[in-house]
Amino acid sequence: MYNLDRIVILAGGLSPEREVSLHSGHRVRDALAEAGIDAVVADADSELLTQLRADPPSAVFPVIHGASGEDGAIREVLGLIGAPYVGSVASACQMAFDKPTAKALAATAGLITPASVTLPREIFHDLGAAAVIDLIVARLGLPLYIKPSRGGSALGAGQVRTAAELPAALLSCFAYGDIALIERFIPGTEVAVGVIDLGHGPQALPAVEIIPGAGGYDYAARYTPGKTEFYVPARLPGMVAADVARIAITAHTVLGLRDLSRTDLIVDEEGTAYFLEVNVSPGMTETSTLPMALEASDHSFGTTCVRLLEIAAARGA
């Protein structure tokens, strides 16, 4: 066992997902404490580099969600100061965090992903929103699903059933980013598949089936206990369950991810699984799917966190 006497959990940040990140960080800290490992939670602020240099950590566990935490920036800086950390390297995070890029790479690996277009805010202004919207509907049909090209927790995302709903949905999307990913909406069962690599190659965890309430799987539904129903393992036929596991491992591999990730998918009524996106810093709250999947497998949450830190510390050594 590598020395884990100085563990830093990075949580917080300045993205709209700050509160969720802090909740994730505190839960990881508590799980480590139960496993006998002391850890401190640190924010990504102007004091961080001074703290890390003054007392170099055995390993860092980043759980900052959204920009900086998932776009590779924080990990790039950790690499600059030589601090070993859990999770994917910066270059892989950059590709995974940009949803259109992740979709394109997934497609090159043979994964099915909903037809989509990616457009910046300016194009609607420069060419006229009505004309561009008409082209989108003609190409993709209805309903659609709109989300920022970079971001998480369903912020700025939502389903569009009619062309008349598109302008308001785009405004909501652009409140969280300047580029919109507009996908053909695929009705079906939403599942999340976590992947962990504890030193023997990436392994898919049991798929988690997500049954949101009437408002859909929005920010509140993700983090408010009781608003969403979860089934672990997902109620999928055996062949479909194997397929979503294969897709998650393929996405993890083709994007060059490391240690852990979570892939989100939709399974339609015919059993076809569509890759939606992948997350390099999955939520660790009580309503987050990765900890649920760990507990449903033969991996406890705390033990898994310790093992990931040991692997990171070994890389640093």
Rosetta silent file (secondary structure, phi, psi, omega in degrees, C-alpha in Angstrom):
SEQUENCE: MYNLDRIVILAGGLSPEREVSLHSGHRVRDALAEAGIDAVVADADSELLTQLRADPPSAVFPVIHGASGEDGAIREVLGLIGAPYVGSVASACQMAFDKPTAKALAATAGLITPASVTLPREIFHDLGAAAVIDLIVARLGLPLYIKPSRGGSALGAGQVRTAAELPAALLSCFAYGDIALIERFIPGTEVAVGVIDLGHGPQALPAVEIIPGAGGYDYAARYTPGKTEFYVPARLPGMVAADVARIAITAHTVLGLRDLSRTDLIVDEEGTAYFLEVNVSPGMTETSTLPMALEASDHSFGTTCVRLLEIAAARGA
SCORE:     score description
SCORE:     0.000 S_00000001
   1 L     0.000  125.392  178.877    0.000    0.000    0.000 S_00000001
   2 L   -72.973  151.666 -177.642    1.427    3.339   -1.034 S_00000001
   3 L   -61.440  120.321  179.252    1.673    6.086    1.543 S_00000001
   4 L  -119.550   40.937 -175.426   -1.644    7.945    1.728 S_00000001
   5 L   -78.931  -14.527 -179.527   -0.854   10.172    4.690 S_00000001
   6 L  -134.658   95.107 -177.992   -1.622   13.400    2.805 S_00000001
   7 E  -113.164  130.017  178.134   -4.765   13.207    0.650 S_00000001
   8 E  -116.763  127.129  175.050   -6.400   16.260   -0.893 S_00000001
   9 E  -103.060  119.918  178.384   -9.908   16.145   -2.333 S_00000001
  10 E   -88.379  120.834 -178.827  -10.553   18.954   -4.807 S_00000001
  11 L  -147.742  153.359  179.597  -14.171   20.126   -4.639 S_00000001
  12 L   111.642 -107.350 -176.135  -16.098   23.296   -5.283 S_00000001
  13 L    76.997 -175.079 -175.422  -14.884   25.453   -8.138 S_00000001
  14 L  -116.121   12.046  178.172  -16.848   28.288   -9.701 S_00000001
  15 L   -78.169  166.845  175.697  -19.124   26.446  -12.129 S_00000001
  16 L   -60.667  -12.272  179.876  -22.912   26.267  -11.586 S_00000001
  17 L   -95.047   18.263 -176.045  -22.278   22.746  -10.252 S_00000001
  18 H   -55.607  -49.555 -175.629  -20.282   24.041   -7.280 S_00000001
  19 H   -63.692  -39.042  177.576  -22.702   22.863   -4.573 S_00000001
  20 H   -64.326  -41.370  179.307  -22.956   19.384   -6.054 S_00000001
  21 H   -61.630  -43.924  178.292  -19.161   19.208   -6.240 S_00000001
  22 H   -61.584  -40.849  178.081  -18.818   20.184   -2.576 S_00000001
  23 H   -62.621  -43.421  177.668  -21.357   17.528   -1.639 S_00000001
  24 H   -60.656  -45.626 -178.028  -19.415   14.959   -3.663 S_00000001
  25 H   -61.532  -42.415 -179.878  -16.140   16.007   -2.035 S_00000001
  26 H   -67.468  -34.447  179.175  -17.478   15.732    1.487 S_00000001
  27 H   -69.648  -39.469  176.094  -18.924   12.305    0.749 S_00000001
  28 H   -63.243  -43.443  178.042  -15.584   11.064   -0.588 S_00000001
  29 H   -58.039  -44.971 -178.456  -13.854   12.484    2.514 S_00000001
  30 H   -66.201  -38.517  179.215  -16.316   10.704    4.815 S_00000001
  31 H   -66.260  -38.742  177.123  -15.925    7.414    2.936 S_00000001
  32 H   -66.281  -39.206  178.916  -12.148    7.663    3.213 S_00000001
  33 H   -60.825  -41.532  177.985  -12.424    8.415    6.926 S_00000001
  34 H   -63.212  -28.948  179.314  -14.472    5.230    7.409 S_00000001
  35 L   -88.668    4.239  176.848  -11.685    3.357    5.615 S_00000001
  36 L    88.264   15.369 -179.230   -9.094    4.856    7.974 S_00000001
  37 L  -112.316  122.689  175.654   -7.714    7.497    5.592 S_00000001
  38 L   -82.385  136.992  179.301   -7.611   11.151    6.640 S_00000001
  39 E  -144.433  153.017  175.838   -8.257   13.623    3.825 S_00000001
  40 E  -115.278  146.743  176.584   -8.849   17.338    3.495 S_00000001
  41 E   -98.257  125.532 -179.307  -11.256   19.033    1.082 S_00000001
  42 E  -123.389  146.045  178.462   -9.717   21.959   -0.786 S_00000001
  43 L   -92.289  160.459  176.771  -11.292   24.424   -3.209 S_00000001
  44 L   -88.310   79.986 -177.610   -9.816   25.480   -6.536 S_00000001
  45 L  -129.489 -171.335 -174.404   -8.923   28.993   -5.464 S_00000001
  46 L   -68.551  -12.206  179.491   -5.889   31.287   -5.273 S_00000001
  47 L   -92.150  -12.454 -170.357   -4.588   29.444   -2.192 S_00000001
  48 H   -60.981  -51.560 -176.394   -4.565   25.976   -3.719 S_00000001
  49 H   -62.469  -38.059  177.104   -1.153   25.970   -5.390 S_00000001
  50 H   -60.898  -43.954 -179.693    0.491   27.453   -2.308 S_00000001
  51 H   -63.780  -44.883 -176.893   -1.042   24.717   -0.156 S_00000001
  52 H   -67.878  -34.436  178.833   -0.047   21.906   -2.519 S_00000001
  53 H   -74.881  -37.382 -178.216    3.527   23.172   -2.819 S_00000001
  54 H   -68.950  -34.625 -178.093    3.955   23.747    0.901 S_00000001
  55 L  -139.089   80.484 -174.341    2.728   20.267    1.793 S_00000001
  56 L   -56.236  132.237 -177.197    2.846   18.020   -1.317 S_00000001
  57 L   -79.803  154.225  170.806    0.034   15.456   -1.283 S_00000001
  58 L   -65.375  -38.137  176.967    0.415   11.720   -1.623 S_00000001
  59 E  -166.298  156.075  178.437   -2.413   11.981   -4.154 S_00000001
  60 E  -115.569  139.441  177.482   -5.246   14.291   -5.160 S_00000001
  61 E  -115.415   97.764 -179.688   -8.835   13.184   -5.768 S_00000001
  62 E   -77.685  126.780  172.304  -10.536   15.750   -8.070 S_00000001
  63 L  -131.486   32.513  174.235  -14.329   15.878   -7.809 S_00000001
  64 L   -80.625  126.951 -178.390  -14.850   19.338   -9.277 S_00000001
  65 L   -98.845  159.566  178.063  -17.730   19.189  -11.751 S_00000001
  66 L    77.260 -161.784 -177.053  -18.309   21.348  -14.808 S_00000001
  67 L   -57.471  152.256 -175.962  -15.731   23.636  -16.400 S_00000001
  68 L    73.560  -51.250 -179.537  -12.155   23.534  -15.053 S_00000001
  69 L   -72.681  -31.452 -175.923  -12.878   20.367  -13.127 S_00000001
  70 L  -116.113  -10.540 -178.409  -13.791   18.318  -16.186 S_00000001
  71 L   -89.097    4.351  176.372  -12.259   20.211  -19.103 S_00000001
  72 L    96.821  -12.652 -173.496   -8.726   19.208  -18.150 S_00000001
  73 H   -63.215  -49.820 -179.629   -7.547   22.587  -16.832 S_00000001
  74 H   -61.377  -41.439 -178.152   -7.176   21.613  -13.169 S_00000001
  75 H   -68.690  -33.638  175.727   -5.504   18.339  -14.099 S_00000001
  76 H   -61.255  -42.803 -179.664   -3.097   20.155  -16.402 S_00000001
  77 H   -69.015  -39.750  175.959   -2.023   22.347  -13.481 S_00000001
  78 H   -59.234  -37.973  176.494   -1.712   19.337  -11.161 S_00000001
  79 H   -65.348  -36.288 -179.195    0.600   17.837  -13.758 S_00000001
  80 H   -63.801  -34.038 -179.164    2.670   21.011  -13.863 S_00000001
  81 L   -97.426    3.459  175.550    3.410   20.812  -10.140 S_00000001
  82 L    75.232   25.449  178.953    3.880   17.050  -10.180 S_00000001
  83 L   -90.428  118.412  178.254    0.918   16.193   -7.963 S_00000001
  84 L   -68.081  143.568 -175.706   -0.405   12.675   -8.673 S_00000001
  85 E  -143.688  155.500  174.884   -4.180   12.544   -9.073 S_00000001
  86 L   -77.626  138.338  172.564   -7.085   10.178   -9.574 S_00000001
  87 L   109.618 -175.169 -171.773   -8.710   10.248  -12.991 S_00000001
  88 L   -75.701  154.672  177.281   -8.026   10.996  -16.611 S_00000001
  89 L   -71.932  164.611 -173.071   -5.215   13.117  -17.992 S_00000001
  90 H   -58.367  -44.482 -175.890   -5.956   16.623  -19.246 S_00000001
  91 H   -63.174  -37.838  177.924   -5.970   15.823  -22.967 S_00000001
  92 H   -69.007  -39.333  178.005   -8.522   13.036  -22.524 S_00000001
  93 H   -61.418  -40.414 -179.670  -10.700   15.275  -20.352 S_00000001
  94 H   -59.011  -41.566 -179.483  -10.701   17.942  -23.042 S_00000001
  95 H   -72.014  -40.899 -177.336  -12.104   15.490  -25.590 S_00000001
  96 H   -71.291  -36.773 -176.046  -14.652   13.948  -23.244 S_00000001
  97 H   -69.638  -29.719  177.499  -15.925   17.252  -21.857 S_00000001
  98 L   -85.102  104.192 -171.224  -16.713   18.573  -25.340 S_00000001
  99 H   -59.199  -43.032  177.766  -19.823   16.554  -26.159 S_00000001
 100 H   -61.291  -37.883  177.660  -19.678   16.884  -29.980 S_00000001
 101 H   -65.211  -44.616  179.078  -16.047   15.722  -29.934 S_00000001
 102 H   -61.630  -41.540  178.380  -16.906   12.780  -27.675 S_00000001
 103 H   -62.411  -42.260 -179.221  -19.814   11.837  -29.952 S_00000001
 104 H   -64.082  -43.942  179.144  -17.583   11.971  -33.030 S_00000001
 105 H   -67.176  -37.808  177.088  -14.914    9.774  -31.441 S_00000001
 106 H   -62.383  -40.742 -179.652  -17.560    7.351  -30.192 S_00000001
 107 H   -64.846  -37.105  178.590  -18.975    7.110  -33.710 S_00000001
 108 H   -65.147  -24.004  178.453  -15.531    6.301  -35.137 S_00000001
 109 L   -89.204    6.112  176.418  -15.431    3.369  -32.702 S_00000001
 110 L    90.586    7.725  179.317  -18.727    2.077  -34.092 S_00000001
 111 L   -81.986  147.815  178.205  -21.020    3.335  -31.343 S_00000001
 112 L   -89.486  132.558  179.187  -24.483    4.599  -32.250 S_00000001
 113 L  -138.476  146.228 -175.792  -25.240    8.161  -31.183 S_00000001
 114 L   -58.494  142.454  174.910  -28.290   10.336  -31.957 S_00000001
 115 L   -57.480  143.344 -173.456  -28.113   12.439  -35.119 S_00000001
 116 E  -155.873  166.621  167.254  -27.206   15.993  -34.182 S_00000001
 117 E  -132.681  150.450  179.017  -25.982   19.433  -35.200 S_00000001
 118 E  -122.439  121.863 -174.411  -23.674   21.708  -33.207 S_00000001
 119 E  -137.887  139.702  176.558  -24.124   25.454  -33.592 S_00000001
 120 E   -81.190  161.046  178.728  -22.781   28.550  -31.818 S_00000001
 121 H   -54.052  -41.515 -173.108  -24.982   31.330  -30.511 S_00000001
 122 H   -62.143  -30.919 -175.227  -23.726   33.753  -33.185 S_00000001
 123 H   -64.299  -32.573  179.801  -25.022   31.711  -36.119 S_00000001
 124 H   -71.534  -33.586  177.538  -28.624   32.272  -35.049 S_00000001
 125 H   -73.894  -46.438 -172.868  -28.006   36.015  -34.868 S_00000001
 126 H   -71.208  -39.081 -174.996  -26.001   36.293  -38.078 S_00000001
 127 H  -101.504   -6.505 -178.552  -28.159   34.119  -40.334 S_00000001
 128 L    95.035  117.691 -174.329  -31.518   34.656  -38.668 S_00000001
 129 H   -59.804  -42.359 -176.008  -32.866   32.364  -35.964 S_00000001
 130 H   -61.717  -44.122 -178.030  -36.079   31.427  -37.806 S_00000001
 131 H   -66.108  -41.351 -179.818  -34.256   30.286  -40.947 S_00000001
 132 H   -67.489  -41.149  178.534  -31.694   28.232  -38.997 S_00000001
 133 H   -61.069  -41.309  177.944  -34.403   26.648  -36.844 S_00000001
 134 H   -59.034  -41.012  179.869  -36.317   25.630  -39.978 S_00000001
 135 H   -67.131  -39.257  179.030  -33.184   23.895  -41.294 S_00000001
 136 H   -61.867  -47.570 -179.121  -32.606   22.096  -37.992 S_00000001
 137 H   -64.668  -39.672  179.253  -36.142   20.742  -37.888 S_00000001
 138 H   -63.413  -35.755 -178.103  -35.984   19.720  -41.534 S_00000001
 139 H   -80.384  -46.028 -170.954  -32.763   17.771  -40.912 S_00000001
 140 H  -100.702  -20.093 -175.056  -33.402   16.220  -37.483 S_00000001
 141 L    77.024 -169.655  178.684  -37.190   16.229  -37.156 S_00000001
 142 L  -132.742  151.545   -1.539  -39.012   16.522  -33.844 S_00000001
 143 L   -76.256  168.800  179.843  -38.791   16.066  -30.901 S_00000001
 144 E  -126.240  167.142  172.519  -35.262   17.268  -30.163 S_00000001
 145 E  -130.769  127.564 -176.157  -33.008   17.489  -27.155 S_00000001
 146 E  -116.192  137.094  177.273  -30.854   20.602  -26.644 S_00000001
 147 E  -153.862  154.867  174.024  -27.913   20.976  -24.292 S_00000001
 148 E   -60.299  145.008 -178.896  -24.733   23.050  -23.980 S_00000001
 149 L   -67.609  -21.548  179.497  -21.835   21.425  -25.781 S_00000001
 150 L  -135.475  122.081 -178.955  -19.790   21.658  -22.574 S_00000001
 151 L   150.001 -179.569 -178.131  -21.330   21.244  -19.134 S_00000001
 152 L  -154.697 -171.835  179.211  -23.224   18.838  -16.937 S_00000001
 153 L    58.774   22.641  177.222  -26.031   18.174  -14.453 S_00000001
 154 L    63.300   17.569  178.508  -28.574   18.909  -17.229 S_00000001
 155 L   -70.842  126.331 -177.986  -28.090   22.657  -16.730 S_00000001
 156 L    76.229    9.506 -176.866  -29.436   24.475  -19.784 S_00000001
 157 L  -109.934  152.302  176.892  -30.645   21.188  -21.256 S_00000001
 158 E   177.392  162.724  179.696  -34.127   20.056  -22.157 S_00000001
 159 E   -83.067  145.214  177.185  -36.458   18.370  -24.597 S_00000001
 160 E  -122.355  120.409 -176.747  -38.136   20.313  -27.408 S_00000001
 161 L   -95.783  -28.442 -178.545  -41.396   18.912  -28.762 S_00000001
 162 L  -131.983  158.279  178.829  -42.357   21.613  -31.268 S_00000001
 163 H   -61.322  -31.295 -179.031  -40.486   24.109  -33.431 S_00000001
 164 H   -65.519  -23.898  179.815  -42.158   26.907  -31.477 S_00000001
 165 H   -82.799  -12.622 -173.889  -40.345   25.733  -28.320 S_00000001
 166 H   -63.380  -45.517 -178.260  -36.902   25.919  -29.926 S_00000001
 167 H   -57.353  -45.326 -179.610  -36.125   29.644  -29.420 S_00000001
 168 H   -66.465  -37.895  178.851  -36.767   29.514  -25.663 S_00000001
 169 H   -65.397  -37.936  178.027  -34.827   26.254  -25.328 S_00000001
 170 H   -66.521  -40.529  177.288  -31.870   27.782  -27.150 S_00000001
 171 H   -60.308  -42.505  178.366  -31.920   30.818  -24.868 S_00000001
 172 H   -63.568  -41.937  178.788  -31.859   28.519  -21.845 S_00000001
 173 H   -62.611  -46.650 -176.076  -28.990   26.545  -23.352 S_00000001
 174 H   -70.857  -11.328  172.804  -26.954   29.655  -24.184 S_00000001
 175 L   -69.452  -17.617 -177.698  -27.253   30.826  -20.581 S_00000001
 176 L  -117.577    1.658  178.610  -24.758   28.032  -19.760 S_00000001
 177 L   176.361  158.778 -174.889  -22.555   28.047  -22.856 S_00000001
 178 L   -90.483   -4.579 -178.366  -22.048   29.637  -26.242 S_00000001
 179 E  -128.248  132.172 -178.638  -22.422   26.454  -28.293 S_00000001
 180 E  -106.441  135.075  169.542  -25.523   24.260  -28.476 S_00000001
 181 E  -100.975  118.250 -176.310  -25.620   20.547  -29.213 S_00000001
 182 E  -114.172  114.401 -174.769  -29.001   19.788  -30.766 S_00000001
 183 E  -114.240  152.326  167.516  -29.826   16.082  -30.987 S_00000001
 184 E   -65.167  128.578 -179.213  -32.688   14.028  -32.299 S_00000001
 185 L   -75.349  128.412  179.530  -34.598   12.962  -29.187 S_00000001
 186 L  -108.276  109.183  176.333  -34.583    9.197  -28.687 S_00000001
 187 L   -70.505  144.159  179.522  -37.443    7.958  -26.482 S_00000001
 188 L   159.909 -159.182 -177.847  -36.533    5.045  -24.287 S_00000001
 189 E   -95.649  124.421  178.867  -34.901    3.985  -21.042 S_00000001
 190 E   -87.054  130.041  178.952  -32.149    6.204  -19.692 S_00000001
 191 E  -133.628  152.554  174.926  -29.223    4.346  -18.161 S_00000001
 192 E  -123.834  132.771 -178.478  -25.856    5.303  -16.714 S_00000001
 193 E  -122.879  115.035  176.386  -22.934    2.896  -16.761 S_00000001
 194 E   -82.482  149.794  175.790  -19.932    3.519  -14.568 S_00000001
 195 E  -128.345  132.635  174.499  -16.480    2.227  -15.477 S_00000001
 196 E  -129.002  151.034  176.025  -13.634    1.723  -13.013 S_00000001
 197 L  -130.637  105.768 -177.435  -10.091    0.487  -13.500 S_00000001
 198 L  -100.873   25.976  176.023   -8.512   -0.766  -10.304 S_00000001
 199 L   110.767   -3.204 -178.472   -5.355   -1.948  -11.984 S_00000001
 200 L  -124.418   24.646 -178.462   -6.673   -4.788  -14.121 S_00000001
 201 L    95.548  158.558 -177.890   -8.225   -2.873  -17.011 S_00000001
 202 L   -65.278  136.006 -179.515  -11.533   -1.020  -17.292 S_00000001
 203 E  -127.153  130.692  177.371  -14.539   -2.826  -15.843 S_00000001
 204 E   -80.360  134.419  174.637  -18.167   -1.837  -16.365 S_00000001
 205 L   -85.491  167.051  177.638  -20.294   -1.591  -13.237 S_00000001
 206 L   -56.724  136.740  178.970  -23.951   -2.621  -13.200 S_00000001
 207 L   -65.790  142.865  176.777  -26.055   -0.259  -15.305 S_00000001
 208 E  -106.482  123.096  177.168  -28.299    2.120  -13.368 S_00000001
 209 E   -88.830  134.433 -173.543  -31.787    2.685  -14.774 S_00000001
 210 E  -114.481  119.735  179.437  -33.096    6.208  -14.259 S_00000001
 211 E  -119.615   91.194 -178.338  -36.854    6.854  -13.930 S_00000001
 212 E   -77.950  167.049  175.954  -37.399   10.589  -13.406 S_00000001
 213 L   -76.259 -163.537 -174.100  -40.672   12.226  -12.448 S_00000001
 214 L   -62.808  -27.467 -177.605  -42.866   14.330  -14.692 S_00000001
 215 L   -81.800    0.564 -178.065  -40.288   17.114  -14.942 S_00000001
 216 L    82.437 -179.929 -175.775  -37.638   14.885  -16.506 S_00000001
 217 L   -90.992   65.878 -178.463  -34.115   14.211  -15.284 S_00000001
 218 L   -89.500 -170.711 -175.732  -33.215   17.848  -14.645 S_00000001
 219 H   -58.358  -47.318 -178.845  -30.892   19.339  -12.027 S_00000001
 220 H   -64.079  -39.815 -178.853  -33.421   19.030   -9.192 S_00000001
 221 H   -66.440  -27.932 -179.348  -34.318   15.463  -10.168 S_00000001
 222 H   -75.058  -32.274 -168.943  -30.653   14.470  -10.095 S_00000001
 223 H  -123.315    5.875  176.387  -29.850   15.748   -6.633 S_00000001
 224 L  -106.141  112.957 -179.518  -33.109   15.814   -4.648 S_00000001
 225 L   -55.033  134.635  177.617  -33.751   12.500   -2.884 S_00000001
 226 L    94.089  -15.602 -178.998  -37.098   10.999   -3.863 S_00000001
 227 L   -79.628  -21.826 -177.966  -37.536   12.928   -7.112 S_00000001
 228 E  -131.258  142.163  176.896  -36.078   10.128   -9.264 S_00000001
 229 E  -100.574  136.522 -178.623  -36.423    6.374   -9.056 S_00000001
 230 E  -123.132  143.161  173.506  -33.342    4.238   -9.705 S_00000001
 231 E  -123.668  123.341  179.195  -32.990    0.535  -10.452 S_00000001
 232 L  -131.308  115.299   -1.150  -29.614   -1.133   -9.943 S_00000001
 233 L   -73.382  160.803  179.298  -29.012   -3.197  -11.949 S_00000001
 234 L   -60.587  148.994 -178.627  -31.140   -1.706  -14.712 S_00000001
 235 L   -82.692   71.683 -178.340  -34.134   -3.769  -15.816 S_00000001
 236 L  -118.050  146.675  171.820  -32.620   -4.670  -19.180 S_00000001
 237 L   -57.779  153.998 -174.969  -32.558   -7.972  -21.066 S_00000001
 238 H   -53.716  -43.062 -178.211  -29.254   -9.785  -20.675 S_00000001
 239 H   -68.169  -35.674  179.212  -28.014   -9.007  -24.186 S_00000001
 240 H   -71.255  -40.565  177.338  -28.863   -5.320  -23.836 S_00000001
 241 H   -59.956  -40.927  177.391  -27.180   -5.122  -20.429 S_00000001
 242 H   -65.981  -34.851 -178.260  -24.050   -6.624  -21.976 S_00000001
 243 H   -69.315  -43.349 -179.938  -24.253   -4.135  -24.841 S_00000001
 244 H   -66.819  -32.512  175.432  -24.441   -1.039  -22.631 S_00000001
 245 H   -65.002  -43.244  178.297  -21.474   -2.356  -20.643 S_00000001
 246 H   -61.301  -42.155 -179.153  -19.544   -2.812  -23.899 S_00000001
 247 H   -63.175  -43.488 -179.327  -20.430    0.719  -25.011 S_00000001
 248 H   -62.993  -42.990  179.028  -19.263    2.245  -21.724 S_00000001
 249 H   -67.194  -39.854  178.367  -15.928    0.429  -21.865 S_00000001
 250 H   -62.495  -45.122  179.009  -15.494    1.346  -25.535 S_00000001
 251 H   -62.215  -44.814  178.553  -16.167    5.028  -24.809 S_00000001
 252 H   -57.077  -41.761 -175.055  -13.781    4.956  -21.844 S_00000001
 253 H   -76.485  -47.621 -174.930  -11.094    3.381  -24.027 S_00000001
 254 H   -66.916  -28.026  178.508  -11.481    5.359  -27.261 S_00000001
 255 L   -86.873   -2.231  177.908  -11.409    8.657  -25.345 S_00000001
 256 L    71.232   31.392 -176.495   -8.256    7.596  -23.505 S_00000001
 257 L   -78.804  166.817 -172.770   -9.870    7.854  -20.072 S_00000001
 258 L  -143.151  141.658  171.699   -8.297    6.568  -16.871 S_00000001
 259 L    75.366  -60.317 -177.525   -9.394    5.213  -13.479 S_00000001
 260 E  -156.908  152.420  175.198  -13.118    6.028  -13.633 S_00000001
 261 E  -162.522  170.924  174.751  -15.834    7.428  -15.872 S_00000001
 262 E  -139.176  127.496  179.090  -19.588    7.328  -16.378 S_00000001
 263 E  -107.110  134.006  178.866  -21.318    6.905  -19.720 S_00000001
 264 E  -103.835  135.847 -175.903  -24.920    8.022  -20.262 S_00000001
 265 E  -140.130  162.450  169.001  -27.089    6.165  -22.754 S_00000001
 266 E  -122.430  131.946  175.304  -30.641    5.770  -24.014 S_00000001
 267 E  -108.460  117.599 -177.375  -32.016    2.316  -24.864 S_00000001
 268 L   -78.776  178.030 -173.526  -34.957    2.504  -27.285 S_00000001
 269 L   -67.006  -16.986  177.432  -37.935    0.154  -27.314 S_00000001
 270 L   -90.985   -1.321  178.386  -36.192   -2.152  -29.796 S_00000001
 271 L    90.557    9.078  176.821  -33.206   -2.563  -27.487 S_00000001
 272 L   -82.463  129.211 -178.587  -30.793   -0.344  -29.427 S_00000001
 273 E   -99.406  129.199 -179.595  -28.446    1.562  -27.111 S_00000001
 274 E  -109.299  126.249  173.170  -27.417    5.107  -28.058 S_00000001
 275 E   -71.388  130.515  177.759  -24.301    6.735  -26.643 S_00000001
 276 E  -106.339  -55.992 -178.474  -25.093   10.228  -25.323 S_00000001
 277 E  -166.466  170.473  178.690  -22.054   11.473  -23.414 S_00000001
 278 E  -132.562  145.833 -175.945  -19.335   10.503  -20.965 S_00000001
 279 E  -119.117  126.969 -177.942  -18.370   12.104  -17.667 S_00000001
 280 L   -90.758  -11.860  178.586  -14.793   12.100  -16.358 S_00000001
 281 L  -133.335   72.606 -174.739  -15.703   13.362  -12.881 S_00000001
 282 L   -61.165  149.649  175.046  -18.914   11.562  -11.933 S_00000001
 283 L   -60.237  148.246 -179.144  -21.016   12.826   -9.052 S_00000001
 284 L  -121.882   21.089 -179.063  -20.387   11.135   -5.714 S_00000001
 285 L   -80.206  176.717  179.822  -23.539   12.222   -3.870 S_00000001
 286 L   -64.966  -24.289  179.448  -26.179    9.913   -2.385 S_00000001
 287 L  -103.618   10.466  177.991  -28.266   10.276   -5.567 S_00000001
 288 L   -84.391  145.704 -170.617  -25.329    9.878   -7.972 S_00000001
 289 H   -77.566  -30.290 -177.824  -25.306    6.737  -10.076 S_00000001
 290 H   -63.929  -48.267  176.120  -21.632    5.716   -9.794 S_00000001
 291 H   -60.612  -36.153  176.700  -21.706    5.140   -6.013 S_00000001
 292 H   -59.423  -45.477 -178.138  -25.010    3.261   -6.441 S_00000001
 293 H   -66.378  -37.183  177.136  -23.412    0.986   -9.028 S_00000001
 294 H   -61.364  -45.848 -178.435  -20.362    0.401   -6.824 S_00000001
 295 H   -67.001  -27.101  178.892  -22.527   -0.652   -3.901 S_00000001
 296 H   -80.787  -12.132  177.419  -24.524   -2.967   -6.199 S_00000001
 297 L  -102.721 -161.184 -179.997  -21.312   -4.688   -7.285 S_00000001
 298 L   -95.454   25.252 -179.689  -18.592   -6.238   -5.171 S_00000001
 299 L  -119.626  121.035  173.305  -16.891   -2.866   -4.636 S_00000001
 300 L   -78.767  153.619 -177.226  -17.612   -0.703   -1.616 S_00000001
 301 H   -61.248  -51.003 -177.520  -17.496    3.035   -2.177 S_00000001
 302 H   -63.377  -45.177 -179.619  -14.815    3.746    0.422 S_00000001
 303 H   -62.148  -38.149  178.924  -12.563    0.837   -0.549 S_00000001
 304 H   -65.722  -42.191  177.982  -12.762    1.857   -4.202 S_00000001
 305 H   -61.079  -41.957  178.818  -11.771    5.440   -3.381 S_00000001
 306 H   -62.822  -45.157 -178.123   -8.783    4.174   -1.397 S_00000001
 307 H   -63.545  -40.689  178.307   -7.684    1.875   -4.222 S_00000001
 308 H   -62.819  -38.606  177.537   -7.934    4.670   -6.801 S_00000001
 309 H   -67.777  -38.299  176.607   -5.782    6.877   -4.581 S_00000001
 310 H   -61.363  -41.743  178.808   -3.228    4.086   -4.170 S_00000001
 311 H   -63.819  -42.358  178.644   -3.002    3.741   -7.951 S_00000001
 312 H   -63.366  -44.421  179.442   -2.567    7.508   -8.325 S_00000001
 313 H   -62.050  -37.481  178.233    0.122    7.566   -5.634 S_00000001
 314 H   -64.205  -38.828  176.222    1.937    4.717   -7.374 S_00000001
 315 H   -62.184  -39.474  178.837    1.947    6.706  -10.619 S_00000001
 316 H   -66.571  -35.728  179.087    3.464    9.617   -8.741 S_00000001
 317 L   -69.325    0.000    0.000    6.126    7.412   -7.226 S_00000001
